[in-house]
Amino acid sequence: MGVIDLFGKSSSLCVERPKPSINCCSFEGKPRRSKSTFMVPPASSSSAAAVPVKEDGQQESVRSLTGDSFIRPHLRQLSAYQPILPFEVLSTRLGRKPEDIVKLDANENPYGPPPEVFEALGSMRFPYIYPDPESRRLRAALAEDSGVEAEHILVGCGADELIDLIMRCVLEPGDKILDCPPTFTMYEFDAAVNAALVVKVPRNPDFSLDVKRIFEVVEQEKPKCIFLTSPNNPDGSIIDDETLLKILGLPVLVVLDEAYIEFAGIESKMKWVKKYENLIVLRTFSKRAALAGLRVGYGAFPLSIIEFLWRAKQPYNVSVAAELAACAALQNPVYLENVKVALVQERERLFKLLKEVPFLNPYPSYSNFILCEVTSGRDAKKLKEDLAKTGVMIRHYSNKELAGYVRVSVGKPEHTDALMESLKRLY
C-alpha cells in the first residue's frame, strides 16, 4: 500500500508531485506519505476545463446506483444480531412500568453497582474532555485486582468490542474459527462481520466440550482460533484445567471468555497468559459489578499479541464515565463479594425450586443463570410468552440446538418468588 500519484504517469506508488507553494499533505515541512491516500489536484479553471462531459449513458449509470452497492458483499448477506429488548421497549409492549417487570432474560446483576459508582458519576468533572486512550487508571486498578501486570491488560467498550478487535487483528477474510455451540452467539456473529468462516464442533449432551472432535477438526480444517466460554453461556458449565491444557497444546489461538467466572468458585486464568503465547482471557464488569449499561470489558493478553491490538483499537473506546465507574466499583471489593455470595445462594435456591416444576429440567450451573429443558410436550417459546404476560421475562432460543430450552437469570429472592408464582399458574 502507498500513495497513488494522480499527477504523473509513473507506475510507482510513492511518486511525489512537483512542490506547490503550499503543501497540504505535509507536517512540519516534511511530506507525508499516508497509506491508502489518493492525491488529487486542486481545482482550477484549466483542470475543470479538462474534465470530459459525461455521456447520457454514464449519467444514467450514476443515477441507477443504490447505496447498498457500496457495501461489502458478505455484509449484504449478514443477519443482524438479536439483542434482548431494553426496559423501555418491554414496558411499552407489556403495558407495565419498568419497575414492575421481573427481568430474568439477560443475566444482568439486579443489585446494581456499589454506592461508590453513583458518587463517582455524580461528581464527574471532565465529561467534555476525551478519555485516556490507554485507560491507565483502570488498568492499574485491574492489575492490583487480578495480580496480572497492567502491560498485559487491555480495556474495551464491553468484552464484545474486544472479541471483534481480536478477530480484526487475527483473521483474514476466509480464515476459520472453531466454535462449540451452544454457546455465546457473538463469536459466530463477529466472525461473519469479519468475513471469516465458522467451523462448529457441537457440545456433548451434557454440554461438555467434545475434546476428541476438537482435535480432529483442528487437524482437518486448520482454524486460526477457538472461542471457549467458562462458565459457558447458556448452560453454566465450566472447563476444567486438564481440558484447557489439552486445547492449549493445539496450534490455535485460544480465546477464553470468563464473563461469568466470579460465580464459578474457581480462579480466573488471567495469569496463564504470561505462560501460554496462544491464550487470551476476557472478563467484564457487566455481571460482577452490575455495569452492563456502561459497557466495560477487559482482557489479559500475551505481550506478543497485545502490541498489535493496541495499534488497531479505537483510541477513545472507553468513556470517561465508564472508566470512572469501573474504578469506583473496584474500590469496594466487600460489596462485590457480598453481591456474588447472594447471587450464588439464590442460584441454588432457584435450582431446587425449578426442579419441582413438572415440565422443566434444570441443569446445574456455575454462573448467574440456569438453563432448563422444557419437557412434557410444552412449547418453550409459548412458555416464555405466557410468563411475559405476567411481567416475568426469561430467555427463549430460536436456534436448533436450544429450540426446546429456556434460560432463567438469577435475581433477588423476590424475583424468584414472582417467577415461581407465575409458573405455578401454568400447571
Secondary structure by P-SEA (a helix, b strand, c coil): ccccccccccccccccccccccccccccccccccccbbbbccccaaaaaacccccaaaaaaaaaccccccccccccccccccccccaaaaaaaaccccccccccccccccccccaaaaaaaaacccccccccccaaaaaaaaaaacccccccccccccaaaaaaaaaaacccccbbbbbcccccaaaaaaaaaacbbbbbbccccccccaaaaaaaaaacccccbbbbbcccccccccccaaaaaaaaaccbbbbbbcccccccccccccccccccccbbbbbbccccccccccbbbbbccccccaaaaaaccccccccaaaaaaaaaaaccaaaaaaaaaaaaaaaaaaaaaaaaccccccccccccbbbbbbcccccaaaaaaaaaaacbbbbbbcccccccccccccccaaaaaaaaaaaaaac
